[in-house]
Amino acid sequence: MKNILIKTKWLWIVSLSLVAGAYLTGCKKTVYPALVNGQLNITSYIESDPADFSLWDQILQKTGYDGFLQAYGEYTAFVPNNSAVTLYMKSKGKTSVDQFNVDSLKNLVRYHVIQNDTISTTYFIDGKMRTPTMFSQYLTSGVVNVNGVSSYIINGQALVLQSNISLGNGIMHVIDHVLQPATSTLAQLIDLNSKYTIFDQALKATGFYDTLNVPATSATNPNRAYFTVFAEPDSVYQSIGIPNFAALQLKYSTPGSNPLHNPNDGLYDYMAYHILAENSYLSDIISKPSHLSISPGLDVISVTLQGLTIQLDYDYINGVQYPGASVDRPHSNIPSTNGVLHSLLGDIYIKVFPPTEVDWDLADQPEFRKQASIFRVAGKSSVGLNSPLTNINFVNPASTVNYACQPANNGTYYWWNDVISLNNFRNGPSSQLTDIHFTTPIIIKGKYKVWISFGHGSETAGAQILVDGNPLQNVIPNLNSTYLGATASLINASGPVEEAAGWKRYTEAPYSATSNNFYNTVCLFYCGVVVIPTTDHHDFELLAIGAANGNATVFDMVQFLPFAQNQEEPRYFRRDGSIGQ
């Protein structure tokens, strides 16, 4: 951003002496009045340059807000210059500040000021600011190219002309247009946009138009004050053979049903799936792998970032890759009085599946996959990696997780021939790894039995399994299977599964009850039952219980098998990654 010459005059303040101001590079010396901390506060800075800010100064004086912007605190102020205010007045049919209603000007000033935070351009992201304005709406920031020059843009409305002006009570950014707060609800935004006619009719037919037509300040349910809507334009529907609302209703609505306000209807579910009960801009959307919709079935929308493309519901389920839909970034992040609107370039819909087996190789982690020289290369292993990783998180900074792929002729038998190793996994002093969290693959909602391979070697500590913070149900009492591990006396070599005893064979390794590697070569241990409430990624936690000797604990895989499924099948997970009966 170019430097702008600050034109000032001598200002006298009672009980304060005159001091010289700082030099601007290549400009003449400028003198400001000194405050206690040696810097101007925001109001004084604006008053010192009437050629640029006299009109905004008039607004501050008329509203009485010049006082708090002169007081000590932490503010981020976006200040329109005189040209910006003149354009704003003209757009409203006014020729002077005095012609405006005081309350409307108060709202305007509050929308340009963030309190209790100082936000420099370092923290301008492609999305909302980290703190809302005093008007209780968020500002958004981004970067645009204007005549070959990159500039910051606020709310898609105003370019930043000068940034990061550090003052005694905060930071100020000069902008070329007045920012105008949202005045429409989400329902009104969609209704007024001609590209959403089909989606708009569906909102009205299902009753969600009324839900989305209540300003947050008027909401009676604090959990439903703000919403995020992923709207599909007519062009998307037309591309998939849906030319009008009647065709959309025919595709999703239950035959013979009236979809109006009917939670049992497919169209109602479809529209609810496009709505989140949260105020999420794109920066919030990509901060989590999934978001809970307001559909009656608590269905989630998954999020994948592919380069700069935000992909919704790009899911791999039951061996099928679903393409999902991309977010139309230029036409998203549209604020309203009760949330934010995003536009999609494709169709998203609820996928209904029965509970489905999940075979989860714990060693298959993004950080290990990136290391092509070691990942699934016989005899190779990684250096220890610290938390947090993409799908792994633990507290102790001294602990690490390692990857190891066994030599081709090794006597151990692991699925894909690799394991993840946890150093010092045991309950004890802070130097131990006592608690570790993994993010699971997508698990379809339903009831499952959970199995895990656990090779403790010389370790004797156990671990409790928790999913989404909840202990598993229906553990086997005689095994005390909240602990991982078993004794040789529980092992019966004659069969592949002995569920009542809490274990089953899962590799083709030769059986040896005395082998030191027995625990991680031939069996999965039964952990208990879990009810998965949403089709989503979930938190899988290992909580160490008891002290231990030794240095490392290895894990091969975790298995979620539908509760009603034969727990013996599939029987074999081989070192080449294949699965057999």
N, C-alpha and C positions, 0 to 999 in steps of 0.2 A: 504494500500500500504506500502511496506517495505521502511525503510529509506535507502537511498543510500549515502555512504560516499563521501563527496565532496572533491576531491583532488585539492589543490590550491598552489599557490606560491605567494611570495611577489610581488605586483604590485605597481609601483610608478606613481603617477599622479601629475603633476605640480600644485603647490599652495594648494594641499590637504595633510593633515597629515595622518600618518599611525594610524590605530586603530585596535583593536582586533575584530574579528568576533564572532558570536554567537556560542554556543556549540550545537552539535547534540547529542541527547541522546545516551550514550554508546560509543561515538566516541571521538577522540582526538580533541583538540582545533584547529580551522581553522581560518585563517586570511584573510580578504578581504580588498580591498581599500574602503575608505569611500567616499560617495558622500555627497552632501549638506544635503540630508534628512537621511543620515546614512545608506542607503541601496544601493546595487548594482542595476544598471539597467540591462535590459535583455542582451544586447551585452556583457557587462562586466562579467556577470555571465557565459555566454557561453565561453568567452575567458579564464575564470579562471579555466576551467576544460577541457583541451585539450584531456585527455584520453577518455572522453565521447563525446565531442562535437567538436573536431577539424575539422571534415569534414563539419559539418553544418556551422561552423565559416568560412571555406573557401568559402562556397556558399554565405554567407553574404558579405564577402569581395569582391568577384568577381562581385556581383550584385550592390554593393554600398549601400545595405540596412542595413549594420551594423550601419550606421549613424542614421537613424530614430529610430532604436530599442535601441539606446543609448540615444536618446533625451527624454525629459519629455513628458508625455502623459498617456493614458490609453490603454494598449494593453493586449490581450490574445494571447500568443504564444504557439503553439504546436511544440515542438522541437524534431526531430528524433535524436537518439543517433548515434554513429559511426557505430554500427552494422546495423542499419536501413538504413543509407545512403549507406553503402557498398552493401547491398542487392539491393537497388534501382539502383545503378550504374551497377551492374551485370545484372539486368533485362533489362537494356538499352544497354548492350554491351559495357559499358565504364569501364575504370579502374581508372580514376581520374576525379576530378571536372573540370579541365581545358578542358576536352574533350567535355563539354556541351556548347550549345549555350547560350549566356548570357540572351537573352530574355526569353528562356524557363525556365531558373533558376529564373528569376524575377517573372514569373507567379507562379512557385513552391513556392517561399517564400511568396508571397502575399496570396496564398491559405492556408498557415499555420498560418496566422496572422489575428486576428480580431482587428479592430481599434475602439477607443472611447468606449470600453467596457471591463470590467474585469469579466470573467465568471469562477467561481469556480465550482467544481464538485457538489456543492449544487444545481446548476441550470442545471446539465446534466439530460435531460429527454429522454424518448424514442421517439426521434424525432429530429427535427432540432434545432440548437442553436438559441438563440433569436436574434442574430445579424449576418449578413453575413460576410464573409471574405473580405479582401481587393481585392480578385479576383472576388468579386460579386457573389460567390456561397456560399450556406449555408453548414456548416458541420453538421453531425448528431451524436448523442451520444446514447449509450445504455449500457446494462450490459450483459456480457456473463459469463458462468461458464467454467473455464479452469482448468482441473485437480482438481476439487473440490473447486476452489477458484473463487470468483466473481471478475470480473475486468471490468472497463469501457472500452468501445471500441468506436473508432471514425470512422465514415463512414463505419463501418463494415470492416475496413482495418487495423487499428492499435490499439493495446492495450496500455492503459496508464500505464506506469511503475512507474512514480512518479507524484503526482498531487499537485496543489495548492501551488506552490513555489511563495511566495509573494516577489515581487521585487519593486524597486523604481518607475518604470513606468508601472507596471502591474502585471500580473500573468502568470506563465509558467507551462506547463505540458510536461513531457518527454514521448515520444511514441516510440514503437518498430518497426514501419514501416513508410516510407515516404507516406504521403497522396497524392493521385493523383486526380486532378480535373477532372470533367466530360469533355469528348471531343466529345461525341455523342449527337445528338439531340434526342428528344423523338421518332421520327419516326425511327431513326437508331437503338436505343435501342431495339425497338420492332421487327424491321426487322432482326436484328442479333440474336434474341433469338428464337430458334427452337420450343419452346413450344407455340408460339403465331402465328402460320402460318395462321390460319383461321382469327383471328382478324387483322393480318397484311394485308391480301388480301382485307378485308372489308375496311380498312383505304385507301388503294390504289384505290379501286373501287369508293369510295364516295368522293375522293379528299382530305380527311383529312390527308393523308400521307404528302402532300405538305404543309398543314397548320402547321403540327407538325415538319417539317423539316427545320425550319428557326431558327438559333441561336438567343437568345434574343438580342444580341448586333447588329443584322442585321434587327430586326423587324422594320417595318415602322409604325405600329400602337402600341403605348405604352400600350393600353388596351389589346392587344393580343400578348404581348412579351413572357409571361410565361403561361404554361398550366399544368394542372394536368390530368393524364389519368388513368382510372380504366380499365385495360386490362384483358380480360378473356382468359385463356389458352385453348388449344385444348381439354384438359381433361375435362373441364367444359362443353364445347359444346357437346362432345361425351356422357357425362352423361345425357344430356337432348335430345338425339337423333339427334344431328347435327354433322355428321361425317366430313363435309367439307364445304368450302365456298359456294358452290352451294346450299347446304341445308339451310345455314344461309340466303342467298339471297331469297330463296323460302319462308322462314318463314316470313321475315320482309319486303321484297321489294314489292312495289305496282305492281300488275300484269300488264304486258305490258309496264312497265316503265323502262327507263334506269337510274339506280341509280347514275350514275356518275355526281357529282356536282349538284344534283337535290334536293333542299330543300323540295320539295313536296313528296319525296319518303320516304317510311317507313324505309328502310335500312339506308338512310341518317340520319333520325331522331334518329334511334337506335344508330348509331355510335356517333352522336353529343351528345347524352345523357351520353356517357361515358367520356366526356371531359369537364373540367372546365377551365375557363379563369383566372386561379390563380396559384400561386406557393405554393401549400399546401402539407406539409408533414403530417404524421398521427396525430401529436400533433395539427396541425391546423384543420385537418378534424374533430376531436372530440371536438374542441372548440366551434363549432356552431351546432345547430340541423339540419341544411340543407345547401346545397350548390347549386348555380345556374349553370346549365349546359349551353352549348352553343347551345342547340337545338333550332330550330326556334320558338317553342312554349314556350320558357322560362321555361322549366320544371326543377324541382329541385330534387336533390338526398337527401333524409333524412338520418340522422345519429343517431344511437342508440348505446350506450356503454353498453354491457351486460357482466359484469365482466371485463375480459381483451379482450373480443371479440368486434370488431368494426363491427356493422351490418348496411348495407346500405338498405334503403327502407323497413325496418321492420315496416310496416304501418298498422294501423287498420282503415279501410275505409268501410263505409256502412255495418258494422257488420261483416266484413271479416278481418282476420289477414293474411297479406301477409308476407311470410317468408323473402323475400329479399335475400341478399347475404352477406357472411362474407368476410372481408378483410384478405388476406393471409399475415399476418404481417411480417414473416421472408423474404418474397420475395417482400416487398414493400419499400417505401422510397428510391427508386433508383434515384439518381440525374442525370440530363442531362444539356445540355447547354441552354435549354429553358423550364425547369420545372422539374417535378418529376413523376415517374411511380409507380403505385401500382398494385398489382395483386389481383384478386378476386377468391373466392372459389365457386361462384354461378353466376347466370345470373341476370342482372338488365335490365329493359326495361320500357318504358314510359307506364303508366297506364292511359287510357283515360276514364274519367267519366263525366257525365253531372253535373252541379251544384247540390249539394246534401245538404239537411238540416243538420245543426249542432246544437244539443242541448247541451249546455255547462254548466255544474254545476260548478260555480265559487268556491264553497267550496271544490271541489275534487282536492286537491293539494297534491303533493308528501309528503310534510312535515307533513300534517295532516294524510294522509294515514298511515304513519309510526307509528303514535300514536294509536295503536290498541285499547287501553282502552277508547278512546274518539271518534274515527272516526265512525260516524253513530251509536253511542250508545246513546239512548234516555236520555236526561237530562245532557249530558256531554259537556264540552267546554274546549278549550285550553287556555294556557297563551298566551299573546301577543308575536308574532314573529316579529323580525326586518328584514328589507331589507338588502341584497338581498336574495330572496328565488329562488328555481329552476325556477319558471315561474312567479314570481312577483318581481317587483323592484320599489322602491320609494326613494326619496332623503332624506327626513327628518329622521335623526337617532333616534329622540325621539318618532316617531310614530310607531305603530304596527298594524298587522292584526291578527284577532282572528277567531277561528272556534267555532261554536256552533251548537249542535244538540238539537232540541227542546224536552221537555218532551213528553211522549207518549200521555198525555191527554191535551196538550196545544191547545189553540184555534187557533193558527196560522197554516197556511197551506203553507209548502214549499216543493218543489221537493226534495225527499230524506230526508225531514224533517230537513235539515241543511242549514246554511247560513255562509257567510264570513262577518266579521264585520271590518270596518275601523274606527279607533279612530281618532277623530278630522279632518274628511274629510271636508275641507272648504277652501275657499280663504281667506288668511289673513297673519298674521306674520309667521316667520320661524318656529314657534312651531306647525304650523298646517300641516296636510297632504293635500297638494294642487294638487299633480299630482302623479298618480300611473299607472304603466304599467303591463299588463298581457300578457303572451304568450298563444296564442289560441291553441286548438287542430288543426289538419290538416284540412284545408278548401280547397275544390276543386275549382279551378279557375272558375270564373263566376260572375254573378251579383246577389246581395242579398239585401233583406230588413233585417234590424237589430233591434232586440227587446231586452229589458233588464228589469229585475225586480229590483226595487229600493225601499227599505223601509227606509224612512228618519225619521220616528218617530217624534221627536221634531226638527229635522234638517230642515232648510229652504233653504240651499244652493243647487245650481244646479251643473250640470257637463256637459261639452262638451265631446262628444265621438269622438275619432280619431282612425283610423286604419292605421298602418304603417305611422303614422305622419300626415295623411290627414284627414280633417273634412269630415263627411258624407255628401252625396248629398241628394237633394229632401226632406229636412225636411219639416214638416207641418207648414206653416206660422202662422196659428191661435193658434197653441200650443206652438210655439217657441221651438221646440223639440230638440234644441241643449242643452236644460236644461232637466234634469231628474225630474220627478215629475208632478203632475197634481192636479187640484182642484176638489172637490166633484161635482161642477156644471157640469163637463164634463162627469160624470159617468151616464150611463144608465143601470139599472139593468136588463133590459129585454133581452139583447143579450150577447153572449160570445165575440163578437168582434165589435168594433166601430173604425175601422182603420182611418176613416176621422178625428176622434177626437184624435187619437193617442194612443189608448190603446186597450187591449183585456184581457178577463178573461183567465186564464190558469190553475187554480186549481179548486177543487170542494168545495172550502170554501163557506160558506153561505155569501151572499152579505150584506154588511152594509156600507152605505155611511158615517156613523158617526164614524166608528171604527178607533181607533188610529193606528191600524195595517192594515188598508185597503190597503195601498199602496203595502205592501209586501205579502198580502195573496190572492189577487184575480186578479192581472193584470200584464201584461207585457206592458212596454211603448215603443212606436215606436220611433226609433232614427234616421232613415234615410236609405239611400241606399249606398251601397259600391260595387265597382267592384274589385274583388280579382284577381290580375294578374297572380299569380302562385299557383299551388297546394302545399301548404306549411303551416307551422306554421306562424302566423302573430302577429304583435304587436297591442294590444288593449289597448288604453289609456283612462283614466278618468281624465279630467282636471277640477278641482273645479272652479266654477264661483259663486261669491257672498259670503257674510258673512253668518254665521249661528249661531244658538244656539244649545245646546245639545252636546252630547259626541260621539255618534256612528252612523254610517250609515251601513245598512246591504244590501247585495246583494245575491240573490238566484241563478239566472241563466241568461245566454245570449243566444239568439237564432239567428242564421243566416238562413233565409228561402229564397230559390231561388226566384228571383224576380217574375217569372211567376206563382209560386205555390200559391194555395189557402192559404192565411195567417191565416185563422181560424183554420186550422188543423195542427198538432194534437191539440185537445181541452183540454185534461186534463193531467197534470203532477202531479202524486200522491205522497203522503208522503212515500210510500213504494218503490218509484223509478219507478213504472210502468207508462206507457204512454197509454192513451186511447182516443178514439174519442168521 
